[in-house]
Amino acid sequence: MAKATARAPEIVDFDPMIYDIMRETATELRGEYIWLSTHAATAAECDAATAAHIALWQDVNSVRGSDLATIKSKTDEYRSRLRQLRTTA
């Protein structure tokens, strides 16, 4: 059996708080989806909100912490979706 080798974490040349901001924005957005699923008027609305928060979590977990362009893009996307939900809810 092959022995697993340890890998050093990737070095990033930007403030790691940028990644944390993306994660926190996603957490806020996920909270909105969970609230919508809890307060849904129909089973279809509940299912849609539940699917949205699961898809969001899969999406945010796929972002590499060293990929600054994707981190910024996802942060902007999550903020936009959050604003949209808060203005329509």
PDB file of N, CA, C and O in Angstrom:
ATOM      1  N   MET A   1       0.843  -1.177   0.000  1.00  0.00           N
ATOM      2  CA  MET A   1       0.000   0.000   0.000  1.00  0.00           C
ATOM      3  C   MET A   1       0.890   1.243   0.000  1.00  0.00           C
ATOM      4  O   MET A   1       1.857   1.333   0.756  1.00  0.00           O
ATOM      5  N   ALA A   2       0.546   2.184  -0.852  1.00  0.00           N
ATOM      6  CA  ALA A   2       1.343   3.407  -0.982  1.00  0.00           C
ATOM      7  C   ALA A   2       1.156   4.282   0.252  1.00  0.00           C
ATOM      8  O   ALA A   2       0.060   4.402   0.800  1.00  0.00           O
ATOM      9  N   LYS A   3       2.240   4.875   0.660  1.00  0.00           N
ATOM     10  CA  LYS A   3       2.221   5.762   1.816  1.00  0.00           C
ATOM     11  C   LYS A   3       1.789   7.161   1.376  1.00  0.00           C
ATOM     12  O   LYS A   3       2.312   7.695   0.398  1.00  0.00           O
ATOM     13  N   ALA A   4       0.845   7.748   2.092  1.00  0.00           N
ATOM     14  CA  ALA A   4       0.376   9.097   1.765  1.00  0.00           C
ATOM     15  C   ALA A   4       1.469  10.100   2.116  1.00  0.00           C
ATOM     16  O   ALA A   4       2.145   9.981   3.137  1.00  0.00           O
ATOM     17  N   THR A   5       1.619  11.076   1.252  1.00  0.00           N
ATOM     18  CA  THR A   5       2.607  12.116   1.521  1.00  0.00           C
ATOM     19  C   THR A   5       1.882  13.393   1.922  1.00  0.00           C
ATOM     20  O   THR A   5       0.841  13.743   1.365  1.00  0.00           O
ATOM     21  N   ALA A   6       2.452  14.069   2.888  1.00  0.00           N
ATOM     22  CA  ALA A   6       1.868  15.329   3.352  1.00  0.00           C
ATOM     23  C   ALA A   6       2.251  16.437   2.388  1.00  0.00           C
ATOM     24  O   ALA A   6       3.359  16.467   1.850  1.00  0.00           O
ATOM     25  N   ARG A   7       1.313  17.341   2.183  1.00  0.00           N
ATOM     26  CA  ARG A   7       1.571  18.489   1.315  1.00  0.00           C
ATOM     27  C   ARG A   7       1.466  19.761   2.140  1.00  0.00           C
ATOM     28  O   ARG A   7       0.577  19.906   2.978  1.00  0.00           O
ATOM     29  N   ALA A   8       2.370  20.657   1.892  1.00  0.00           N
ATOM     30  CA  ALA A   8       2.325  21.951   2.565  1.00  0.00           C
ATOM     31  C   ALA A   8       1.169  22.761   2.001  1.00  0.00           C
ATOM     32  O   ALA A   8       0.844  22.652   0.819  1.00  0.00           O
ATOM     33  N   PRO A   9       0.549  23.575   2.852  1.00  0.00           N
ATOM     34  CA  PRO A   9      -0.526  24.423   2.338  1.00  0.00           C
ATOM     35  C   PRO A   9      -0.003  25.394   1.283  1.00  0.00           C
ATOM     36  O   PRO A   9       1.156  25.808   1.312  1.00  0.00           O
ATOM     37  N   GLU A  10      -0.885  25.745   0.354  1.00  0.00           N
ATOM     38  CA  GLU A  10      -0.497  26.710  -0.677  1.00  0.00           C
ATOM     39  C   GLU A  10      -0.281  28.079  -0.046  1.00  0.00           C
ATOM     40  O   GLU A  10      -1.031  28.493   0.837  1.00  0.00           O
ATOM     41  N   ILE A  11       0.728  28.760  -0.498  1.00  0.00           N
ATOM     42  CA  ILE A  11       1.005  30.111  -0.002  1.00  0.00           C
ATOM     43  C   ILE A  11       0.187  31.090  -0.844  1.00  0.00           C
ATOM     44  O   ILE A  11       0.200  31.033  -2.074  1.00  0.00           O
ATOM     45  N   VAL A  12      -0.515  31.975  -0.168  1.00  0.00           N
ATOM     46  CA  VAL A  12      -1.297  32.981  -0.875  1.00  0.00           C
ATOM     47  C   VAL A  12      -0.644  34.344  -0.654  1.00  0.00           C
ATOM     48  O   VAL A  12      -0.074  34.615   0.403  1.00  0.00           O
ATOM     49  N   ASP A  13      -0.740  35.185  -1.668  1.00  0.00           N
ATOM     50  CA  ASP A  13      -0.134  36.510  -1.568  1.00  0.00           C
ATOM     51  C   ASP A  13      -1.188  37.596  -1.449  1.00  0.00           C
ATOM     52  O   ASP A  13      -1.026  38.702  -1.966  1.00  0.00           O
ATOM     53  N   PHE A  14      -2.275  37.260  -0.755  1.00  0.00           N
ATOM     54  CA  PHE A  14      -3.323  38.240  -0.479  1.00  0.00           C
ATOM     55  C   PHE A  14      -3.853  37.998   0.924  1.00  0.00           C
ATOM     56  O   PHE A  14      -3.589  36.962   1.533  1.00  0.00           O
ATOM     57  N   ASP A  15      -4.597  38.961   1.425  1.00  0.00           N
ATOM     58  CA  ASP A  15      -5.140  38.883   2.780  1.00  0.00           C
ATOM     59  C   ASP A  15      -6.122  37.711   2.867  1.00  0.00           C
ATOM     60  O   ASP A  15      -7.120  37.706   2.146  1.00  0.00           O
ATOM     61  N   PRO A  16      -5.870  36.723   3.722  1.00  0.00           N
ATOM     62  CA  PRO A  16      -6.763  35.573   3.815  1.00  0.00           C
ATOM     63  C   PRO A  16      -8.163  35.924   4.315  1.00  0.00           C
ATOM     64  O   PRO A  16      -9.084  35.116   4.201  1.00  0.00           O
ATOM     65  N   MET A  17      -8.322  37.118   4.864  1.00  0.00           N
ATOM     66  CA  MET A  17      -9.654  37.549   5.305  1.00  0.00           C
ATOM     67  C   MET A  17     -10.608  37.667   4.116  1.00  0.00           C
ATOM     68  O   MET A  17     -11.824  37.607   4.297  1.00  0.00           O
ATOM     69  N   ILE A  18     -10.081  37.832   2.920  1.00  0.00           N
ATOM     70  CA  ILE A  18     -10.923  37.901   1.726  1.00  0.00           C
ATOM     71  C   ILE A  18     -11.700  36.596   1.575  1.00  0.00           C
ATOM     72  O   ILE A  18     -12.878  36.603   1.219  1.00  0.00           O
ATOM     73  N   TYR A  19     -11.036  35.490   1.846  1.00  0.00           N
ATOM     74  CA  TYR A  19     -11.700  34.178   1.800  1.00  0.00           C
ATOM     75  C   TYR A  19     -12.763  34.091   2.904  1.00  0.00           C
ATOM     76  O   TYR A  19     -13.870  33.604   2.673  1.00  0.00           O
ATOM     77  N   ASP A  20     -12.416  34.565   4.093  1.00  0.00           N
ATOM     78  CA  ASP A  20     -13.361  34.545   5.209  1.00  0.00           C
ATOM     79  C   ASP A  20     -14.607  35.372   4.910  1.00  0.00           C
ATOM     80  O   ASP A  20     -15.715  34.994   5.291  1.00  0.00           O
ATOM     81  N   ILE A  21     -14.426  36.492   4.232  1.00  0.00           N
ATOM     82  CA  ILE A  21     -15.564  37.342   3.863  1.00  0.00           C
ATOM     83  C   ILE A  21     -16.485  36.588   2.912  1.00  0.00           C
ATOM     84  O   ILE A  21     -17.707  36.656   3.045  1.00  0.00           O
ATOM     85  N   MET A  22     -15.904  35.870   1.953  1.00  0.00           N
ATOM     86  CA  MET A  22     -16.728  35.073   1.040  1.00  0.00           C
ATOM     87  C   MET A  22     -17.523  34.029   1.816  1.00  0.00           C
ATOM     88  O   MET A  22     -18.720  33.859   1.583  1.00  0.00           O
ATOM     89  N   ARG A  23     -16.859  33.326   2.744  1.00  0.00           N
ATOM     90  CA  ARG A  23     -17.533  32.284   3.529  1.00  0.00           C
ATOM     91  C   ARG A  23     -18.652  32.880   4.388  1.00  0.00           C
ATOM     92  O   ARG A  23     -19.736  32.306   4.484  1.00  0.00           O
ATOM     93  N   GLU A  24     -18.389  34.017   5.003  1.00  0.00           N
ATOM     94  CA  GLU A  24     -19.404  34.652   5.852  1.00  0.00           C
ATOM     95  C   GLU A  24     -20.595  35.117   5.022  1.00  0.00           C
ATOM     96  O   GLU A  24     -21.741  34.985   5.451  1.00  0.00           O
ATOM     97  N   THR A  25     -20.331  35.656   3.844  1.00  0.00           N
ATOM     98  CA  THR A  25     -21.417  36.072   2.958  1.00  0.00           C
ATOM     99  C   THR A  25     -22.252  34.870   2.552  1.00  0.00           C
ATOM    100  O   THR A  25     -23.480  34.949   2.513  1.00  0.00           O
ATOM    101  N   ALA A  26     -21.596  33.762   2.250  1.00  0.00           N
ATOM    102  CA  ALA A  26     -22.314  32.533   1.907  1.00  0.00           C
ATOM    103  C   ALA A  26     -23.132  32.030   3.091  1.00  0.00           C
ATOM    104  O   ALA A  26     -24.239  31.525   2.907  1.00  0.00           O
ATOM    105  N   THR A  27     -22.604  32.162   4.292  1.00  0.00           N
ATOM    106  CA  THR A  27     -23.334  31.743   5.492  1.00  0.00           C
ATOM    107  C   THR A  27     -24.599  32.577   5.671  1.00  0.00           C
ATOM    108  O   THR A  27     -25.658  32.040   5.995  1.00  0.00           O
ATOM    109  N   GLU A  28     -24.491  33.878   5.461  1.00  0.00           N
ATOM    110  CA  GLU A  28     -25.679  34.744   5.545  1.00  0.00           C
ATOM    111  C   GLU A  28     -26.710  34.349   4.499  1.00  0.00           C
ATOM    112  O   GLU A  28     -27.901  34.254   4.797  1.00  0.00           O
ATOM    113  N   LEU A  29     -26.255  34.121   3.286  1.00  0.00           N
ATOM    114  CA  LEU A  29     -27.155  33.735   2.203  1.00  0.00           C
ATOM    115  C   LEU A  29     -27.812  32.396   2.510  1.00  0.00           C
ATOM    116  O   LEU A  29     -29.013  32.226   2.303  1.00  0.00           O
ATOM    117  N   ARG A  30     -27.036  31.464   2.995  1.00  0.00           N
ATOM    118  CA  ARG A  30     -27.593  30.150   3.351  1.00  0.00           C
ATOM    119  C   ARG A  30     -28.652  30.297   4.439  1.00  0.00           C
ATOM    120  O   ARG A  30     -29.677  29.616   4.408  1.00  0.00           O
ATOM    121  N   GLY A  31     -28.408  31.177   5.390  1.00  0.00           N
ATOM    122  CA  GLY A  31     -29.404  31.438   6.442  1.00  0.00           C
ATOM    123  C   GLY A  31     -30.717  31.941   5.863  1.00  0.00           C
ATOM    124  O   GLY A  31     -31.792  31.563   6.326  1.00  0.00           O
ATOM    125  N   GLU A  32     -30.627  32.787   4.861  1.00  0.00           N
ATOM    126  CA  GLU A  32     -31.844  33.288   4.205  1.00  0.00           C
ATOM    127  C   GLU A  32     -32.604  32.143   3.533  1.00  0.00           C
ATOM    128  O   GLU A  32     -33.829  32.066   3.627  1.00  0.00           O
ATOM    129  N   TYR A  33     -31.871  31.257   2.856  1.00  0.00           N
ATOM    130  CA  TYR A  33     -32.523  30.111   2.213  1.00  0.00           C
ATOM    131  C   TYR A  33     -33.163  29.191   3.252  1.00  0.00           C
ATOM    132  O   TYR A  33     -34.262  28.680   3.032  1.00  0.00           O
ATOM    133  N   ILE A  34     -32.498  28.979   4.362  1.00  0.00           N
ATOM    134  CA  ILE A  34     -33.061  28.138   5.419  1.00  0.00           C
ATOM    135  C   ILE A  34     -34.313  28.792   5.993  1.00  0.00           C
ATOM    136  O   ILE A  34     -35.310  28.114   6.242  1.00  0.00           O
ATOM    137  N   TRP A  35     -34.263  30.113   6.205  1.00  0.00           N
ATOM    138  CA  TRP A  35     -35.448  30.824   6.694  1.00  0.00           C
ATOM    139  C   TRP A  35     -36.599  30.666   5.700  1.00  0.00           C
ATOM    140  O   TRP A  35     -37.735  30.399   6.091  1.00  0.00           O
ATOM    141  N   LEU A  36     -36.293  30.833   4.417  1.00  0.00           N
ATOM    142  CA  LEU A  36     -37.339  30.680   3.397  1.00  0.00           C
ATOM    143  C   LEU A  36     -37.924  29.275   3.393  1.00  0.00           C
ATOM    144  O   LEU A  36     -39.133  29.108   3.236  1.00  0.00           O
ATOM    145  N   SER A  37     -37.084  28.272   3.562  1.00  0.00           N
ATOM    146  CA  SER A  37     -37.603  26.897   3.565  1.00  0.00           C
ATOM    147  C   SER A  37     -38.472  26.645   4.792  1.00  0.00           C
ATOM    148  O   SER A  37     -39.463  25.919   4.711  1.00  0.00           O
ATOM    149  N   THR A  38     -38.111  27.236   5.921  1.00  0.00           N
ATOM    150  CA  THR A  38     -38.897  27.072   7.148  1.00  0.00           C
ATOM    151  C   THR A  38     -40.244  27.789   7.054  1.00  0.00           C
ATOM    152  O   THR A  38     -41.234  27.326   7.620  1.00  0.00           O
ATOM    153  N   HIS A  39     -40.286  28.904   6.350  1.00  0.00           N
ATOM    154  CA  HIS A  39     -41.492  29.730   6.269  1.00  0.00           C
ATOM    155  C   HIS A  39     -42.194  29.615   4.912  1.00  0.00           C
ATOM    156  O   HIS A  39     -43.029  30.454   4.574  1.00  0.00           O
ATOM    157  N   ALA A  40     -41.866  28.603   4.153  1.00  0.00           N
ATOM    158  CA  ALA A  40     -42.459  28.430   2.825  1.00  0.00           C
ATOM    159  C   ALA A  40     -43.959  28.146   2.933  1.00  0.00           C
ATOM    160  O   ALA A  40     -44.424  27.471   3.851  1.00  0.00           O
ATOM    161  N   ALA A  41     -44.682  28.678   1.979  1.00  0.00           N
ATOM    162  CA  ALA A  41     -46.133  28.482   1.951  1.00  0.00           C
ATOM    163  C   ALA A  41     -46.518  27.140   1.335  1.00  0.00           C
ATOM    164  O   ALA A  41     -47.592  26.608   1.613  1.00  0.00           O
ATOM    165  N   THR A  42     -45.640  26.600   0.501  1.00  0.00           N
ATOM    166  CA  THR A  42     -45.936  25.329  -0.164  1.00  0.00           C
ATOM    167  C   THR A  42     -44.733  24.396  -0.051  1.00  0.00           C
ATOM    168  O   THR A  42     -43.614  24.817   0.240  1.00  0.00           O
ATOM    169  N   ALA A  43     -45.001  23.133  -0.289  1.00  0.00           N
ATOM    170  CA  ALA A  43     -43.912  22.150  -0.280  1.00  0.00           C
ATOM    171  C   ALA A  43     -42.912  22.433  -1.397  1.00  0.00           C
ATOM    172  O   ALA A  43     -41.711  22.223  -1.225  1.00  0.00           O
ATOM    173  N   ALA A  44     -43.402  22.906  -2.535  1.00  0.00           N
ATOM    174  CA  ALA A  44     -42.514  23.219  -3.659  1.00  0.00           C
ATOM    175  C   ALA A  44     -41.565  24.362  -3.302  1.00  0.00           C
ATOM    176  O   ALA A  44     -40.381  24.305  -3.635  1.00  0.00           O
ATOM    177  N   GLU A  45     -42.069  25.397  -2.628  1.00  0.00           N
ATOM    178  CA  GLU A  45     -41.221  26.513  -2.201  1.00  0.00           C
ATOM    179  C   GLU A  45     -40.187  26.040  -1.185  1.00  0.00           C
ATOM    180  O   GLU A  45     -39.031  26.460  -1.223  1.00  0.00           O
ATOM    181  N   CYS A  46     -40.608  25.173  -0.286  1.00  0.00           N
ATOM    182  CA  CYS A  46     -39.695  24.619   0.721  1.00  0.00           C
ATOM    183  C   CYS A  46     -38.589  23.818   0.045  1.00  0.00           C
ATOM    184  O   CYS A  46     -37.413  23.966   0.375  1.00  0.00           O
ATOM    185  N   ASP A  47     -38.974  22.974  -0.896  1.00  0.00           N
ATOM    186  CA  ASP A  47     -37.991  22.153  -1.608  1.00  0.00           C
ATOM    187  C   ASP A  47     -37.011  23.016  -2.400  1.00  0.00           C
ATOM    188  O   ASP A  47     -35.814  22.728  -2.432  1.00  0.00           O
ATOM    189  N   ALA A  48     -37.513  24.068  -3.037  1.00  0.00           N
ATOM    190  CA  ALA A  48     -36.650  24.951  -3.823  1.00  0.00           C
ATOM    191  C   ALA A  48     -35.640  25.670  -2.929  1.00  0.00           C
ATOM    192  O   ALA A  48     -34.463  25.767  -3.278  1.00  0.00           O
ATOM    193  N   ALA A  49     -36.086  26.168  -1.792  1.00  0.00           N
ATOM    194  CA  ALA A  49     -35.187  26.869  -0.873  1.00  0.00           C
ATOM    195  C   ALA A  49     -34.167  25.906  -0.275  1.00  0.00           C
ATOM    196  O   ALA A  49     -32.998  26.259  -0.117  1.00  0.00           O
ATOM    197  N   THR A  50     -34.597  24.707   0.052  1.00  0.00           N
ATOM    198  CA  THR A  50     -33.680  23.698   0.593  1.00  0.00           C
ATOM    199  C   THR A  50     -32.635  23.326  -0.450  1.00  0.00           C
ATOM    200  O   THR A  50     -31.448  23.239  -0.139  1.00  0.00           O
ATOM    201  N   ALA A  51     -33.069  23.107  -1.676  1.00  0.00           N
ATOM    202  CA  ALA A  51     -32.127  22.781  -2.755  1.00  0.00           C
ATOM    203  C   ALA A  51     -31.141  23.929  -2.977  1.00  0.00           C
ATOM    204  O   ALA A  51     -29.961  23.697  -3.238  1.00  0.00           O
ATOM    205  N   ALA A  52     -31.630  25.170  -2.871  1.00  0.00           N
ATOM    206  CA  ALA A  52     -30.758  26.337  -3.071  1.00  0.00           C
ATOM    207  C   ALA A  52     -29.688  26.404  -1.988  1.00  0.00           C
ATOM    208  O   ALA A  52     -28.528  26.684  -2.290  1.00  0.00           O
ATOM    209  N   HIS A  53     -30.054  26.152  -0.736  1.00  0.00           N
ATOM    210  CA  HIS A  53     -29.031  26.259   0.307  1.00  0.00           C
ATOM    211  C   HIS A  53     -28.039  25.099   0.242  1.00  0.00           C
ATOM    212  O   HIS A  53     -26.872  25.278   0.587  1.00  0.00           O
ATOM    213  N   ILE A  54     -28.467  23.935  -0.185  1.00  0.00           N
ATOM    214  CA  ILE A  54     -27.538  22.819  -0.351  1.00  0.00           C
ATOM    215  C   ILE A  54     -26.584  23.090  -1.524  1.00  0.00           C
ATOM    216  O   ILE A  54     -25.379  22.865  -1.415  1.00  0.00           O
ATOM    217  N   ALA A  55     -27.130  23.572  -2.637  1.00  0.00           N
ATOM    218  CA  ALA A  55     -26.297  23.894  -3.802  1.00  0.00           C
ATOM    219  C   ALA A  55     -25.296  25.005  -3.473  1.00  0.00           C
ATOM    220  O   ALA A  55     -24.148  24.963  -3.915  1.00  0.00           O
ATOM    221  N   LEU A  56     -25.732  25.981  -2.707  1.00  0.00           N
ATOM    222  CA  LEU A  56     -24.841  27.063  -2.292  1.00  0.00           C
ATOM    223  C   LEU A  56     -23.678  26.509  -1.483  1.00  0.00           C
ATOM    224  O   LEU A  56     -22.526  26.870  -1.722  1.00  0.00           O
ATOM    225  N   TRP A  57     -23.970  25.644  -0.537  1.00  0.00           N
ATOM    226  CA  TRP A  57     -22.912  25.116   0.322  1.00  0.00           C
ATOM    227  C   TRP A  57     -21.933  24.266  -0.479  1.00  0.00           C
ATOM    228  O   TRP A  57     -20.730  24.292  -0.220  1.00  0.00           O
ATOM    229  N   GLN A  58     -22.440  23.522  -1.439  1.00  0.00           N
ATOM    230  CA  GLN A  58     -21.549  22.755  -2.309  1.00  0.00           C
ATOM    231  C   GLN A  58     -20.680  23.695  -3.141  1.00  0.00           C
ATOM    232  O   GLN A  58     -19.492  23.443  -3.344  1.00  0.00           O
ATOM    233  N   ASP A  59     -21.282  24.773  -3.616  1.00  0.00           N
ATOM    234  CA  ASP A  59     -20.561  25.751  -4.424  1.00  0.00           C
ATOM    235  C   ASP A  59     -19.458  26.420  -3.620  1.00  0.00           C
ATOM    236  O   ASP A  59     -18.315  26.477  -4.074  1.00  0.00           O
ATOM    237  N   VAL A  60     -19.774  26.921  -2.448  1.00  0.00           N
ATOM    238  CA  VAL A  60     -18.772  27.636  -1.644  1.00  0.00           C
ATOM    239  C   VAL A  60     -17.666  26.692  -1.193  1.00  0.00           C
ATOM    240  O   VAL A  60     -16.511  27.104  -1.079  1.00  0.00           O
ATOM    241  N   ASN A  61     -17.999  25.446  -0.936  1.00  0.00           N
ATOM    242  CA  ASN A  61     -16.972  24.494  -0.517  1.00  0.00           C
ATOM    243  C   ASN A  61     -16.057  24.069  -1.662  1.00  0.00           C
ATOM    244  O   ASN A  61     -15.005  23.477  -1.421  1.00  0.00           O
ATOM    245  N   SER A  62     -16.437  24.359  -2.886  1.00  0.00           N
ATOM    246  CA  SER A  62     -15.599  24.002  -4.030  1.00  0.00           C
ATOM    247  C   SER A  62     -14.561  25.078  -4.353  1.00  0.00           C
ATOM    248  O   SER A  62     -13.689  24.859  -5.193  1.00  0.00           O
ATOM    249  N   VAL A  63     -14.644  26.223  -3.704  1.00  0.00           N
ATOM    250  CA  VAL A  63     -13.717  27.328  -3.985  1.00  0.00           C
ATOM    251  C   VAL A  63     -12.396  27.100  -3.247  1.00  0.00           C
ATOM    252  O   VAL A  63     -12.374  26.925  -2.029  1.00  0.00           O
ATOM    253  N   ARG A  64     -11.308  27.104  -3.999  1.00  0.00           N
ATOM    254  CA  ARG A  64      -9.979  26.950  -3.402  1.00  0.00           C
ATOM    255  C   ARG A  64      -9.583  28.244  -2.698  1.00  0.00           C
ATOM    256  O   ARG A  64      -9.804  29.339  -3.217  1.00  0.00           O
ATOM    257  N   GLY A  65      -9.007  28.106  -1.534  1.00  0.00           N
ATOM    258  CA  GLY A  65      -8.603  29.265  -0.742  1.00  0.00           C
ATOM    259  C   GLY A  65      -7.481  30.074  -1.347  1.00  0.00           C
ATOM    260  O   GLY A  65      -7.179  31.169  -0.871  1.00  0.00           O
ATOM    261  N   SER A  66      -6.861  29.556  -2.387  1.00  0.00           N
ATOM    262  CA  SER A  66      -5.761  30.278  -3.033  1.00  0.00           C
ATOM    263  C   SER A  66      -6.180  30.923  -4.354  1.00  0.00           C
ATOM    264  O   SER A  66      -5.357  31.540  -5.031  1.00  0.00           O
ATOM    265  N   ASP A  67      -7.440  30.785  -4.718  1.00  0.00           N
ATOM    266  CA  ASP A  67      -7.931  31.283  -6.013  1.00  0.00           C
ATOM    267  C   ASP A  67      -8.616  32.639  -5.824  1.00  0.00           C
ATOM    268  O   ASP A  67      -9.838  32.717  -5.698  1.00  0.00           O
ATOM    269  N   LEU A  68      -7.822  33.688  -5.806  1.00  0.00           N
ATOM    270  CA  LEU A  68      -8.331  35.025  -5.500  1.00  0.00           C
ATOM    271  C   LEU A  68      -9.427  35.472  -6.456  1.00  0.00           C
ATOM    272  O   LEU A  68     -10.423  36.045  -6.016  1.00  0.00           O
ATOM    273  N   ALA A  69      -9.271  35.230  -7.737  1.00  0.00           N
ATOM    274  CA  ALA A  69     -10.273  35.672  -8.714  1.00  0.00           C
ATOM    275  C   ALA A  69     -11.630  35.020  -8.439  1.00  0.00           C
ATOM    276  O   ALA A  69     -12.663  35.689  -8.473  1.00  0.00           O
ATOM    277  N   THR A  70     -11.622  33.720  -8.169  1.00  0.00           N
ATOM    278  CA  THR A  70     -12.882  33.026  -7.886  1.00  0.00           C
ATOM    279  C   THR A  70     -13.466  33.486  -6.563  1.00  0.00           C
ATOM    280  O   THR A  70     -14.680  33.657  -6.453  1.00  0.00           O
ATOM    281  N   ILE A  71     -12.634  33.689  -5.566  1.00  0.00           N
ATOM    282  CA  ILE A  71     -13.110  34.161  -4.264  1.00  0.00           C
ATOM    283  C   ILE A  71     -13.834  35.494  -4.424  1.00  0.00           C
ATOM    284  O   ILE A  71     -14.934  35.678  -3.903  1.00  0.00           O
ATOM    285  N   LYS A  72     -13.215  36.417  -5.142  1.00  0.00           N
ATOM    286  CA  LYS A  72     -13.840  37.733  -5.352  1.00  0.00           C
ATOM    287  C   LYS A  72     -15.128  37.614  -6.152  1.00  0.00           C
ATOM    288  O   LYS A  72     -16.125  38.262  -5.831  1.00  0.00           O
ATOM    289  N   SER A  73     -15.110  36.798  -7.180  1.00  0.00           N
ATOM    290  CA  SER A  73     -16.292  36.611  -8.019  1.00  0.00           C
ATOM    291  C   SER A  73     -17.438  36.005  -7.220  1.00  0.00           C
ATOM    292  O   SER A  73     -18.578  36.457  -7.328  1.00  0.00           O
ATOM    293  N   LYS A  74     -17.145  34.995  -6.427  1.00  0.00           N
ATOM    294  CA  LYS A  74     -18.185  34.338  -5.617  1.00  0.00           C
ATOM    295  C   LYS A  74     -18.710  35.280  -4.533  1.00  0.00           C
ATOM    296  O   LYS A  74     -19.906  35.282  -4.239  1.00  0.00           O
ATOM    297  N   THR A  75     -17.832  36.071  -3.945  1.00  0.00           N
ATOM    298  CA  THR A  75     -18.282  37.036  -2.938  1.00  0.00           C
ATOM    299  C   THR A  75     -19.266  38.012  -3.563  1.00  0.00           C
ATOM    300  O   THR A  75     -20.314  38.297  -2.983  1.00  0.00           O
ATOM    301  N   ASP A  76     -18.939  38.522  -4.737  1.00  0.00           N
ATOM    302  CA  ASP A  76     -19.844  39.445  -5.431  1.00  0.00           C
ATOM    303  C   ASP A  76     -21.167  38.761  -5.771  1.00  0.00           C
ATOM    304  O   ASP A  76     -22.236  39.347  -5.601  1.00  0.00           O
ATOM    305  N   GLU A  77     -21.090  37.519  -6.252  1.00  0.00           N
ATOM    306  CA  GLU A  77     -22.306  36.775  -6.596  1.00  0.00           C
ATOM    307  C   GLU A  77     -23.181  36.551  -5.362  1.00  0.00           C
ATOM    308  O   GLU A  77     -24.392  36.765  -5.414  1.00  0.00           O
ATOM    309  N   TYR A  78     -22.576  36.124  -4.259  1.00  0.00           N
ATOM    310  CA  TYR A  78     -23.352  35.851  -3.041  1.00  0.00           C
ATOM    311  C   TYR A  78     -23.956  37.132  -2.473  1.00  0.00           C
ATOM    312  O   TYR A  78     -25.090  37.126  -1.993  1.00  0.00           O
ATOM    313  N   ARG A  79     -23.204  38.225  -2.526  1.00  0.00           N
ATOM    314  CA  ARG A  79     -23.751  39.505  -2.048  1.00  0.00           C
ATOM    315  C   ARG A  79     -24.949  39.939  -2.892  1.00  0.00           C
ATOM    316  O   ARG A  79     -25.954  40.412  -2.362  1.00  0.00           O
ATOM    317  N   SER A  80     -24.831  39.775  -4.198  1.00  0.00           N
ATOM    318  CA  SER A  80     -25.924  40.134  -5.099  1.00  0.00           C
ATOM    319  C   SER A  80     -27.164  39.286  -4.809  1.00  0.00           C
ATOM    320  O   SER A  80     -28.273  39.813  -4.724  1.00  0.00           O
ATOM    321  N   ARG A  81     -26.975  37.987  -4.658  1.00  0.00           N
ATOM    322  CA  ARG A  81     -28.106  37.105  -4.359  1.00  0.00           C
ATOM    323  C   ARG A  81     -28.721  37.439  -3.011  1.00  0.00           C
ATOM    324  O   ARG A  81     -29.941  37.389  -2.851  1.00  0.00           O
ATOM    325  N   LEU A  82     -27.888  37.777  -2.048  1.00  0.00           N
ATOM    326  CA  LEU A  82     -28.370  38.145  -0.717  1.00  0.00           C
ATOM    327  C   LEU A  82     -29.200  39.422  -0.775  1.00  0.00           C
ATOM    328  O   LEU A  82     -30.277  39.494  -0.182  1.00  0.00           O
ATOM    329  N   ARG A  83     -28.697  40.435  -1.494  1.00  0.00           N
ATOM    330  CA  ARG A  83     -29.461  41.684  -1.653  1.00  0.00           C
ATOM    331  C   ARG A  83     -30.796  41.416  -2.330  1.00  0.00           C
ATOM    332  O   ARG A  83     -31.826  41.943  -1.911  1.00  0.00           O
ATOM    333  N   GLN A  84     -30.779  40.603  -3.371  1.00  0.00           N
ATOM    334  CA  GLN A  84     -32.005  40.288  -4.094  1.00  0.00           C
ATOM    335  C   GLN A  84     -33.016  39.589  -3.184  1.00  0.00           C
ATOM    336  O   GLN A  84     -34.198  39.934  -3.188  1.00  0.00           O
ATOM    337  N   LEU A  85     -32.564  38.626  -2.420  1.00  0.00           N
ATOM    338  CA  LEU A  85     -33.478  37.930  -1.511  1.00  0.00           C
ATOM    339  C   LEU A  85     -34.052  38.871  -0.457  1.00  0.00           C
ATOM    340  O   LEU A  85     -35.238  38.802  -0.134  1.00  0.00           O
ATOM    341  N   ARG A  86     -33.223  39.732   0.066  1.00  0.00           N
ATOM    342  CA  ARG A  86     -33.673  40.635   1.133  1.00  0.00           C
ATOM    343  C   ARG A  86     -34.633  41.713   0.623  1.00  0.00           C
ATOM    344  O   ARG A  86     -35.443  42.233   1.390  1.00  0.00           O
ATOM    345  N   THR A  87     -34.547  42.045  -0.652  1.00  0.00           N
ATOM    346  CA  THR A  87     -35.470  43.051  -1.175  1.00  0.00           C
ATOM    347  C   THR A  87     -36.783  42.439  -1.632  1.00  0.00           C
ATOM    348  O   THR A  87     -37.787  43.141  -1.755  1.00  0.00           O
ATOM    349  N   THR A  88     -36.783  41.109  -1.889  1.00  0.00           N
ATOM    350  CA  THR A  88     -38.024  40.467  -2.352  1.00  0.00           C
ATOM    351  C   THR A  88     -38.730  39.709  -1.249  1.00  0.00           C
ATOM    352  O   THR A  88     -39.906  39.376  -1.396  1.00  0.00           O
ATOM    353  N   ALA A  89     -38.057  39.427  -0.156  1.00  0.00           N
ATOM    354  CA  ALA A  89     -38.671  38.631   0.934  1.00  0.00           C
ATOM    355  C   ALA A  89     -39.502  39.498   1.851  1.00  0.00           C
ATOM    356  O   ALA A  89     -40.085  38.998   2.813  1.00  0.00           O
TER     357      ALA A  89
END
